[in-house]
Amino acid sequence: MARNARAKSAEPPVPNRERPGEPQPYQASRDELLQFYKDMLLIRRFEEKAGQLYGLGLIGGFCHLYIGQEAVAVGLQSALTEKDSVITGYRDHGHMLLCRIPPKDVMAELTGRQAGISKGKGGSMHMFSVEHKFYGGHGIVGAQVSLGAGLGFSHKYNNDGGVCLAYFGDGAANQGQVYEAFNMAELWKLPIIFVIENNQYAMGTSVNRASSEDQLYRRGESFRIPGIQVDGMDVLAARGAAEEALAWVRAGKGPVILEMKTYRYRGHSMSDPAKYRSREEVQAVRDKSDPIEHVKKLLDAKGVKEDELKAIEAEIRKVVNESADFAESTPEPDPKELYTDVLVEKY
Amino acid sequence: MAIDIKMPALSPTMEEGTLAKWLVKEGDTVKSGDIMAEIETDKATMEFEAVDEGTVGKILVAEGTDNVKVGTVIMQLQGEGEEAGSADKAPAETKDDTPEPKAKADAKKDDGVEDSAHPAQEKVETGARQMFEAAKHDAQVADPAIPEGTEMVKTTVREALRDAMAEEMRADERVFVMGEEVAQYQGAYKVTQGLLDEFGDKRVIDTPITEYGFAGVGTGAAMGGLRPIVEFMTFNFAMQAIDHIVNSAAKTNYMSGGQMRCPIVFRGPNGAASRVGAQHSQNYGPWYASVPGLIVIAPYDAADAKGLLKAAIRSTDPVVFLENELLYGRSFDVPKLDDWVLPIGKARIMREGKDVTIVSYSIGVGLALEAADKLAEEGIDAEVIDLRTLRPLDKDTVLKSLAKTNRVVVAEEGWPTCSIASEIVSTCMEEGFDDLDAPVIRVCNEDVPLPYAANLEKLALISSDKIVAGVKKVVYKK
């Protein structure tokens, strides 16, 4: 009781401005819950396969896996409509799959093939699909935040009712341009949700070693942008937060910040020796907070049988294996592609 | 003790103005800070403050007088014990080191951010002024893109740029302008004057001072299907935003396998202005021209400014459009056509000649034309090429001219190292070696940060005399 009271007094004073409602866990139907499960499992198996292919030398360069963070993107993007746009940094495979970009197009890009979503010219960090309203896939930490504000600007300019979901990490949250974008987004009431995927480590630097204010949802306070801290390991909490945030933004009240507390199981990239945290720490999160195991329990409570889940697992493994086989066997770009797409027009 | 009060300059390039109104009359006492007069130019109105205490003596220039040269004595201020109107009796007492009255620009002033409070001064012969003066040279060869018999209208570069934006905004709803002071202030250099009135604040958008951020917002908006024109108050400030220009805008189409476009124009003044020092005087042409995925344009005259900016706005590719502050107020002929659009990537022969080719762009073209006039007096017939677009570079026009004259000098207002001039030298070596009768010479600014002092600035900047000297080297003439 006393502890509670102290914790309360450390909270900022009650704001005198309107705020979005306190998000409630989403009440998912059986089918919705199954879809969440499928989507999270697709990302996890896809990423595990990508890790394997990287180990075999089929994927080169930088490759950042989303394993452990699945509930964030699945919960948030399940609330989007076709009008909305998504932009993120370089840990982007999962977000793309949720934009319903075919897994084989993504995997073939990872292996650098002509059939990849960017014709093999982008790679893991630089993938885009205007058709699916996925605007990257950006390799410069924080760039997607002001670009996302620009997408929000275009939604507003065109009055198309869309909202931009702009993801960035706890590391990017310290970049200067993030605050330039915050300022303009609130000033112009742009329809954008800033999603801070706080996976605790910016490469090897933990949040509290890099951030003077480590409660990242408060980072919008000086711009009057409301922030909400969300359990990013819980897909229902993520979806519930998305509902409140979207209601706020779609009502023309300007941007919202969602700080999603999450955790990545793998290294920052494939080449990360992960000396900055113990194996026990990672294992503890896996054991206690795994987002997929969490949904499995919820499904069990709803009476979904193990057989049904096994069938889903088998189907997903099939899709992922097919995409990997395709990505290995489909040809590399034609050498002529070296010179295409530099400019659109001829001069 | 009478003090001569002189016509002040609103900006380093102002030569004359209108003495719009006297706010004092002979016999009035004034003290420091009192507003004595209003001065106007075509671009701005300024209140003219007293610095010294005294009595207004003789008013030598009546209000409403146009074309009053900067530095003209417009009034005499009497110290204690002197009578109004008696200044002419005591010329010997006039101080040599007259304290200059302080000029304070009002909110309507427009001649640049740093120009707001220049004390009235004698015309200083600076390097920038030399460039400004040379920028009155017109092309001596008609642009083949202009139909014969087209009516020509004298237009400033500033107006030409504005007209280009306004025409394209009328034609395409997706086009909008954003930047610092582009809307309510009407542009830090008045290039966006009138756009807010016509198009409203949805399409003419004042941004906070936040170059990295708004360059990103503009780029994201272009990715989202709009056609932004992002104005940088000067390209010096765009260094804070260069990540989005290079990493976000230029590379997107390639990295997406050709499916994500970024049709954006980044524009603003580039290069040295007058006496603004090292951090505000830099030519970014070579920087951006080195980046695949960008179009880089740097026009000289008003017709090109208009025709090329319209082309830039219509282009599906990201364009860096480099203007020049010293050229903004210069007037040139612009063809009176419904839709004057020039092709990107085509250089222009500004003057035909047979002895040597001078390749230049932007403000360097004026100097090159001036140098050509000087050379003509010595019997050297120079051809002058304006590159107009720096990327893609029109090598053909340069190489054809080289084949004709066999000698090339590149004149560039910018540093020599890793410059556009260096690029032209390489092109001539690699693709025109057999036509060369002499080494290709770079005539550029000195390889130092631009100094402030007038004499040093003049030494550092390119001039027509330096171009003449360069040409003489390649024609082996002293």
Interface residues (C-beta under 8 A of the other chain):
Chain A: S85 I87 G116 I117 S118 K119 G120 K121 G122 H126 M127 F128 S129 V130 E131 Y135 G136 G137 H138 G139 I140 A143 V145 S146 L147 G148 A149 G150 L151 G152 F153 S154 H155 Y157 N158 G176 Q177 E180 A181 N183 M184 L187 T340 D341 V342 L343 V344 E345 Y347
Chain B: F176 K202 T207 P208 T210 Y212 G213 F214 A215 G216 V217 G218 T219 G220 A221 A222 M223 G224 G225 L226 D243 H244 N247 S248 K251 T252 N253 Y254 M255 S256 G257 G258 Q259 M260 R261 P292 G293 I295 S315 T316 D317 P343 I344 G345 T389 P392
